[in-house]
Structure formats: C-alpha cells, structure tokens
C-alpha cells in the first residue's frame, strides 16, 4: 500500500490552495486499479444553469509520474454534474467497484477554441507547480461556458455525441459512405424511414455495408458508391432519419428505448409511427439492423452537409404477438404490448460499431488529385512496375481499376514485386486485385487473367475505362492498342524502364487509338544507348540451363519509377504536362535520388530491335 503521494503531486496540490473557486476535499489516495492518485475537489462556478449547479464535486486522477503522465477530471458520484455535454465523455454512473466518480471525463486538453479563449495558453506539461492548476482552472472555465450553453462554437468542427461503448455489440461492424455528394438525396427524407439492403465486404469478417436505401414506398434513394451485385434475397434492415441529433439535452445519446422515446418527443419525431411500421415489416425476422440517422454540418451551427448514421440491433419482434392485457387481440392490442415492453421500459439499445467509409474519410491522410481519382483505369501489366503503380493508384483513391496480365507469379519475382510468397503460382493480375481490394474495400478492383485480346474484343474490354496505362514494355501490346479504335478518345500512357531502371520512358497521348508510329519515332533514337548498356553489363541469368536473360533492376528503383509514373499521370490529368514522350533519368544529389527529364544526347543510326522493359 502506498501511504504518501509523490512530492511533485503534493507541490501541485499546494498551488491550488487559495485559488478562487477551488477547494480540496481530500488528501491524495492511491487507486491501484487506475495506477493513479485520486484527489476530491469542490468547484464553485461563477455561472450556473439547470444543468450546471453553482457548486459541483469532482475527482482528479493524477498519474504517479506527474508532471508527466495523464491528468483526468471526472464528476464525483455524489455531488457531480449528472448530464453529458460536448467536450465530455458520456457521463453515466461508473460500473467499476473502486470508482467514486462518474464516467464523464472532461476533454480539457482538446483544442477547443472556446476554452482556449477563456483559459488559454499551452498546457505547461513539464511544470510541476502549474500543470495541475492549469487543468483545474480549465475545468472551471469549462463549467462557466457549459452553464452559458457556449461549449459549441460556430467555427469549430462538429462533434457527434459519444455512444455508450459498454453497450456496443463487438460482433459486427456496420459501414456506410455518406458525404456531401450524397446529402442532396436525403434533403427531402427528414423525419422519414425506409429499407436498407446490406451487403458483405469481401475479405472482411463480420463487416457489412449499406448497399442501397429505399423509401417506405420502395423507391430507391441512393446506392453505395461501391458496386455490388444485387442479391435476389437481400438482407434487409431499416433506416430512420431524424431532423437533428438524437440526444437528450445537453448532449447525451440515448442508452435505452425509453430514452430514445423521450428524445423523439422533444423533437416531435413520430416514434409510434416508425415503430408500428417496423413491427409490421420485421415480425419474425432475425438479425434486423436499424440505422438511426440525422443531418450534421462540418462546423457547429453550419448547414448540414451529410447524414450521420448509427446502427442498432432491433429488439426481436416475434411473428405471433400476444395482445396487451386489457386490450383486444388486434393490431392495436399487439402493438401496445410491444410498446410497453420495449419503448416504455429500461430495455437497452444494442449499439453496433458504425463507421463512415466515404472516400473523404478513408483518404483524409493523403490521396491523389480529384482529376485522377475520378478516372477509371485499365492497367495492362502486373509485373514489378505495374504492381507498384497499381498499389499507388488504388491507395491514392482511384475508385475503379482493372488489372490485366496472364502471367503467374514466380519465386524470382518476389525480389521486387508487391505480392508475397502466398501468391506463388497464382495469376499476378488476380492476386494483385484481391490484395488491393482488401486494401481499398470501397473501390472496385477487378482483374483479367488472360492475354490482352485483339480487335473488337479489346475495344469492348477497354470501352468503360478513361485511362489505359501500359506497364508491360511489350511492343505487341502497343500494336494491339494501335489497331483498335474507340469513338470516344481515351487517355493512353505507356510507362517502361531502361536498363537497371536508370531511365523511365513515359509516352502520353489522348486519342481514339494508341499512336504507335509516333511513339516508335520518338523512342527509337534512345534504344542504341540502352542496348549498349545491356551489352557492357552482360546478361543476367537466373541459373544454369536454357533461360531467357533477366531484366536487372532493384526494387527501390522500380518503386521510384512507379512514383514518378503516378505523379506524371496525376499532373497529366490536371492539364499540367503536354503529350508525347518524356524521358526521365535518375540523378543523385548528396545521396538523394530522383528522376529528372533529360534530352536526347545521342541518336542511334541503326534500327534496333532492343525492347524497353517493365520488369517482371
């Protein structure tokens, strides 16, 4: 047992003595379950309201490493605030046996502009005397602005209420993709409800996505941007769109059906109307999931920009419902029984983990420019360069891509391919598409595990795609693209590597077919020098026997070329680079490597059959 708090904590507590509005109610007590020292405080706020009494009691938990470590301030079980506010964890009675405090920890170290103006300044993290005082004084400032209903400032990011994590069902994750682009579909649906069709996400266990939304008449409202195959017998759930956040004041998310009913009464939401409709739809069905939603702005007090959904499991609705005692065996009698058992009781809402996978959320850490993200891409060649380019495109936000390659992955490919040993012997395009689909579950990543077709079949295959990106270094592929013709011009980009990836050859065209003659005339003068490099270095063979010479290039060089290719394509779509051939050459500056555009220094007089390679 620890008898006395560290000197640093005792010094910090001494600094609280005599501060207006702050009174110490206890000496520090070590709480082993929290690995922290607990101190009880009594705070007197200059402002009070129906939700904030003038005097409140608090428990401060201070890590023993103070002034390092955490400082957490909770309302006391007795005499603490009992409501939940913004900038506060959900505030309910703690279920921990050792706790003399509620769960509503204040978010005092969040970058709240309102708190910053009242109790501003950076947190003095290394100051023994000032750090604890800074937190407690900030708590007093929090109480004052909470009493004045000023915790939510208009130009701060909107904050959704915290849901009861102890009630969230960990067995299933629910995904949707709402954003500013989908908000117009919901503008006329406030206060309404309907059906939602669920789909599973490949390679993600216990994860479902809202595929399609329908109104109560069966008309489709919108579909998820992820293209799913419609099922003949879809898994059906229900959505219910409220006009504003589903809370009881100030900012408490309902934990029971009765609390949900009270929140609905405050907002004039027809709880009984939805429940009667849902009972009729869901009787006898298992695993029914409901999406509770409301419009949210990006900033407090701003206009709505998207729908926020929170999934819950519906209570079981038996197929045969007995009427409420004292009521006849009819629709009203059966409904009154369910309403009494569910809506009027203490039955808890069974929350499900719910996430928004809109591209603006998933790609917030970094993505390609919108001009390339909105393009559909056909990538020909899933070798070393192609696999790296595909990786960068998909992770950068390209929503639709098909990868075309008929080769299988070999052990020798692993030195510079993005695939791993698990894919040995499997088709490169198919294995790569499956890997990238798992990395970007809301994108469409398809594959074709056959040689590139010719003629009309090739035209049909590539017709849906805006960009045709060739990473094969194969003249035959370019010949097929030259013979085919599309009535709507598309963007062609050929990317190929010179010897050891020291050079990168990029040829861009916007045309109804690939201009092979123009490409050949432009690249031909470079081939003699490339062939001479190969001859001087000698052939690279995989081993004894009748092997074809290998194309030498390290993995880091291939990745450097892939980065340059994607950035070139991105800038092309932004209209920042002209068409034609660009030759990039690796240059070194104090150990830092990069590609620079180079001019032709020496043309080759003889016609060479040497081919540029992409690496396999």
N, C-alpha and C positions, 0 to 999 in steps of 0.2 A: 504494500500500500504506500502511495506517495503522500507524504504529510504536508509538504510545503511547495508552493508554486515556484518556478524558477525566478530568479531575481529580476530578469527582464520583464516578466509579466507583472510582478509587484510594482516595479517602477512605472510601468504603463498605467496601472490602476491608480497610482498616486496622482498621475497627471489628470485624472478625471475628477478628482476631489475639488469641489468649489465651482465646477463648470455649471453655468445656469441650465436648468432643465434636466440635469443628470444626477441620480442618486444611486449609490451602491447598496444593494440589499443583502449581499453575502460575500464571504471570502471565497477565493478560488477553490473549486472542488474538482479533483481529477476523475474523469469519466473514462474508464478503461475501454469500454466498447467504442468510444469515439477517438481514443488516443488524444484527448484534448482536455483542457481545463475549462470548467463551466463557471461563469460568473453571472449572478442575477442582478439586473438593473431595473430602476424605475425611472421612466422618462416622462417629463411634463412638456406637452407641446403648446406653443402659443396659439394654435388653432385647433378646433375640434369640429366634429360633424356627427351625423347619425352613425357613421361607420368608424370614426376615429375618436375615442374618448380623449378627454384632456390629459388624463394620466394613464399610462399603459406600462405593463411589466414585460421584461424581455430576458432571454437567456443568451449570453455570448459564449461561443465555443472558440477557444484560442489554442492553437497547436503549441505543443511544448517547445518547438524550435523558434518561437517568437524572438525577434521580429520577423523571421522567415515563416513560411507555412501559411495556413488558412486562418481567417477570422470569419466566423459565421454568426449572424444575429437572427434569432428566432423569436416569435411571440411566445410568451410563457403560457403554459396550460391554464393557469389561473391568473386572470387579470390582463392577458394579452389580447391583441386585436383578433377577432374571430372571422373576419372577412378576407377575401382574396382580392388583391389589387394588381394592376400592371406593375412590372418590375418586381415581381414577387413570385416565389414558388407557390403551388397550390396549397392553401392554408387549411388543413384539417387536423384533427387530433392524431398525434403520433401513435403508431401501433407498437413502438418499442417500449419494453418494460422499464428501461432505465431513463427514458426521456421525461423531463418535466417541462417540455416545450412542444409547441405545435410544429407542423411541417413547413410553414410559410416563411422560409428564409428570404430575407430581402436581398435584392440584386443591387447592392450598393456599389460594387466595383464595375458595373456596366457603364458604357459610355453615354449615359442619359444626358441629353443637353439640358433638360430642366434641372436635374440635380447638379449638373456642372455649374449652372449659373448661380445656384443658391449656396452650394457647399463645394465650390470649385477647387481647382488645383490638383496636381497629380498626387496620387497616393504615395506617401513617404514610406516606401517599403522597407528601407533599412534603418529607419529611425525608431529606436526603442521607445522614446518618450512620446512621439507624435502619431505613430501608425494606428494604435488602438483608438486614440482620441479622434483621429480623422474618421474612422468607421462609425463611431458612436455619434459624432456630430452630424455625419451624413445621414444616419438613421433619423435624427431629429428633423433634419431638412426634409427627408422623405415623408415623415408624418405630417409636416406642415403642408406640403404640396398635395398629399393624399387627401387631407381634410378639405382642401380647396378644390378638389377634383381637377388638379393640374398636372398629374403624373404623365398624361399623354399630350405631348407637344406636337403641333401640326406637321412640322418638318422632320420628325423622327420616323424611322421605319416602323410600320405597323407590327404589332405584337399579338399573335394569337394566344388565347388563354391556354394555360397548361392543363393537360388532361390527367385524370387520375391514373398514374403509372401503375399503381398497385392493382388496378382492375384490368389493365390491358392484357388481352389474350396473346401470349407469345407464340401460339401455334400457327399463325397465319399473318402474312403481310399483304396489305391492300395498296395497289398502285393506281394513280390516275395521272393525267397530264394536262391540267388546266393552266392557262396563261392568258395574256392579253389577247392573243389571237382567237381564243375560244370563248372569251367573255361575251361577245355580241350574241352568241347562240343562246345565252342564258338570260339576257336582259328582260324578256317577257315571261320568264318562268318563276319569278319570285313568288313564294307562297304556294307553289305547286309541287306536284310529286309525279313519279312515274317509275318505269322499269329501267334497270341497268343490266346489261349482259356481261358476264365475266368470262375472261379467257385466262389460261395459264401462260406463264412466260417460260419458254424452253430453257432448260439447264438451271432454272432457279426453283428450288424446292419450296413448297408452301408459300408461293407468291402468286397472286392473281392481279389482273389488271382490268380496269373498267373499259371494256371494248366498245360498247355502244350504249347510248342513252335514248330512251323513248319517252314521250309524254304519256299521260293517262289514256289517251285515245289510240296509242300505238304508233304515232308519227315519230320518225327519228329526229332527234335534236342535234346530235353530233356523234362522231366516232373518234376513237383514239387515233393519234397520228401513226401509230404502229399498225401495219397492215396484217390483220389476222384473217384466217379462213373462217367464215361463218359456220357455226355448227347447226345441224338440224334440230338438236335438242340442247339449246344453250342453258347454261347455269344462270338462273335469273335471280336478281336481287332488286332492291328498290332504292330510289333516291328521293330526298325530301329537302327542298331548297327554301330556307328561311330568309326573311328580308334583311336581317342583320345578325351580328354574332350571337351565338346561343350561349348566353351567360345569365346568371343572376348577379345583380349589382354587388360590388363594382365590376368584378372580372372573374367570376367563379364558374367554371364549366360544370354542368350538372353531373352528379355521380349516381343518381337514381332516376327511375322513370318518373317518380313524383316530382323531383326537382326539375326534370325536363318539362313536365306539365306546367309547373309554376313559371318557368322561363317563357313558355309559349303563351301563357295567359298575359304576361307583361307585354309581349309583342303582338298581341291579338292574332296569334297563329292558331289555326283550327286544328288542335290536337286530335279531337274526336273524329273529325272528318278524315284525316290521314289514317288514323288507327282503324276505323271501320273499313276503309278501302284496303288497307294492308291485310287485315284479318281475312277479308274475302279472297284476296289473292294468294295468301300464304298458308291457308289451312292445310294441314297435313304434310307440308313440305319441310325438308330437313336442311340445315345449314343455310338459312336465309340471312343475308347480309344487307344492312341498310346503310346508305351514305347520307349522313346529316351534313348539310352544307349551308353556306351563306357567303355573300359577296364581301371581298376585302379590298382595301386600297393598298398601294405600295407605301404610302405615308399616312400617318394619323390625319383624320379629317379630310383626306383626299377623296377623289371619286373612285368608285370600285373599278378594279382592273382585272380581277379573276375570281373564281369560285374556290373557296377553301372547303374541302371535304374531310370529314372524319367518319370512319367506318365503325359500326357497332354490330354485334350479333343480335338478331331478333330473338325475343323470347319464343319458346316453342308454342306454336299455335296448333292444338290438336284438331284432327279432322272432324271429330264429333265433340261438340262443346255443350256441356250441360248449362241450362239457364241459371241465372242468379236466383237465389232463394227469394221467394215472394214475387217473381216475375214469371210470365208465361213462357212456354217453350217456343219462342220465336226469335227473329233476328235481334230484336232489342234485348230480350232476356239473355240470350247467349253473349251479346256484346257487353252488357252491363257486368256480367260475371268476369270477363277478361279485363274490363276497365278497372274493376275493383281490385283484382288480383295483381295487375301489372302497373297501371297508371297511378293508382292511389296508395300503393304500398311502398315498402322500402326495398323493393327488388332493384338490384344494382344494374346499371348499364354496363354491358360487356363490351368495352372498347377494344378495337383491333388496331395494331400498328398500321398507320396510314402515311404514305409518302407521295409527294408530288414529283413525278419524274419528267416534268416538262423540260425541253432542252435548255431553256433559260436557267433552270435549277441545276441540272446534271452537268452542264458545261460552263458553269459560272467561274470555275477555276482556270479556264483558258480554252479557247476554241478558235477555229478558222473564221475568216470574214464571212458575213452573211451571203455574199455573192457566190461563194463556192459551196457553202453549206446547203444552199437551196438547189444545187445541181444534182442530178442523178448521174452516176459514174459507172462506166463499163471499164474495168481494169483487166487488160489482157496480159497474162504472165504473172504467175505466183512464185517466181524464183526469189533469189535473195533481195534484189532491188524491189520487185513487185510486192513481196510480203511486207517489207518495211514501209513502202509507200501506202499500202492498204491500211497498215496499222495507224499511220499518222492521219490519214483521211478519216477513218472511222472514229478514232478518238478525238479528232478535231471537230466532229459534228456533222459530217456528211451523212444524210439520213437514208440514202438509198444507193447501194453499190452492188454490182455483180462482179465476181472474180472468175476469170476463165483460164483454165490450164488443164492439160490432160496428163501431166507427169505425176509420178508418185514420189514421195519424199524418200531420199536415201540417206544413209548414215553420214556420208560425206557432206551432205547439205547442211548438217546441223551447225557447222562452224560459223555460219553467217546467216542462217535462216531464222525467222521468228518462231517457227514451230519447234517442238521438242521431240524427244525420243518416243513419246506416246503416239505420235503420228507417223512413225516409220512404216513404209509400205502402203500408206494411205494416200489418196489423191491430194495434192497440195491445195488446190482451189477449195475443195470441200472441207478439208481440215482447217484451213485458214479462215473460211467463212464461219465455221462453227465456233472457232476461238474468238473471233471478233464480234460475233453475235452475242456471246456471253459478256464481252467487254462493253458492248453498247446495246443493251436489251431493247431499247426503244427505237433502234434503227432497223432497216431492212438490209440484211447482208446475205446475198444469195451466191450461188456458185454454179459453174458449168464445168463438169469433169470430162470434157471431150475436146478434141482439137477444134480450133476455130472453124466454123462452117464457111461455105463459099456462097456467092451469088445471092439468090432470093432468101435463102435460109439465114445468111448473115445479115441481110437488110432487116429481116423480121426480128432477129435476135436483138440488134442494137437500136431498133427504132425507138424504144421508150427512153433512151438514155441521151442526156445532153452532152456529156463529155466522154470521149473514147480515149483512154490512156493506155498506150502500148509500152510495156516494160520488158518485152521479150528480146529485143535486139535481133529479131528474126526477119530477114528480108521477105520471106514468104507471107508473113502476117501483113506486112505493109502492102504487098501486091494484092492480097485479098481485099484489103480496105480501099485500095485504089480502084479495083474493078467494080465493087459495089457502089450503089448510088442511093442517096436519101433525098427526098423532095425538100425536107426542112434541113438546112445546113446544121452541122454539129461541130463541136469543138474537138479537134484532134490534138493530141500531144504525144510525141514519141520521145521516150527517155531511154538512153543507152549509155553504157560506160566504155571508156577507153581502157587501155592496158593498166592493170592494177588500180583501176578507178581513179587514176590521176586526173582524168578528164571526164566530164559529163556532157553528153550531147543532147540538147533539147530542141526539138523541132515542133513548132506550133502552127496550126492552120485552122481557119474557120471556113468550112466548105461542105459541099454535098458528098464529097468523097476525099480520101486521103491523096494529096498531090505527090505521088511517088516520084515523078520526074523532077519536080522542084527540089524535093528532099535529096535525091541522089546527086543532082548537080551541086548542091550546097555542101554535102558531106564528103563527096569524092576526094577533094584535094587534101583532106586530113588523113586519109587512110594509109598513105605510104609511110608517114611517120609512125603511125600506130603499129603497122606491120614490122617496121624496123625495130621498134622497142621489143616486140614479141620475139623476133629473131635473136636479138642480142641477149635476151634473158634466158632463152632456151625454153623448151616445152616443159610444162608442169604435168607430171603423170601421177595417177592415183596409186599405181603399183605395177608389178610385173604383169605382162600379158598384153593383149591387144586392146588398149584403152585409147579413147579419144583424148587429146590434150585438154587439160582443165583451164578454166579462166581464172587467173590469180587476182584476188582482191580480198583485203581483210574486212572483217565485219564492221569495224569503225568507219572505214572508208565507204562502205556500202550505205551505212546509215547516214553519213554526211551527204552522200549523193541523194538519198531519199528525202532528207530535209530540204535540200536545195530544189529538188523536183517539186515538192509540195508547195514551197514558198513561191516558186515560179508560177505554178498553176494558179495559186491564190491571186497573185498580182496580175496574172493574165485576165482572170475573171473580173478583176476590179478595173480593167482597161488601162493598166499601167505599163504594159510591155507590148511591143509590136510582134507580129507574126514572123515566121521564118526560123532559121537556125541560130541557136545561141550555143557557143562552146564555152564551158566553164572549166577552169583548171585549178587544181589545188595549189594554194600558196601558203607559205609559213611566215609568220611574223612573231619573233620571240617565243616560238613554241606553240603559238595558237594557229590552228589550221582552219582554212576556209576556202570556198570557191570564189574565183573572180572570172569575169568574162574576159576571154582572150581573143585576139585577132589571128588570122591565118598568117603564119610566118613563112611557111614554105609549102608550095603546092607540089603535088605528085604528078609527074608527067605520064606515067604508065597507068593503065586501068588496073585496079587491084580488085581481087575477089575477097579480100580480107573483110570480115564482118565485125561490127561493133557488138559487144555482148552485154547482157544484163546480169550475168552470173546466175548460176543455179545452186 
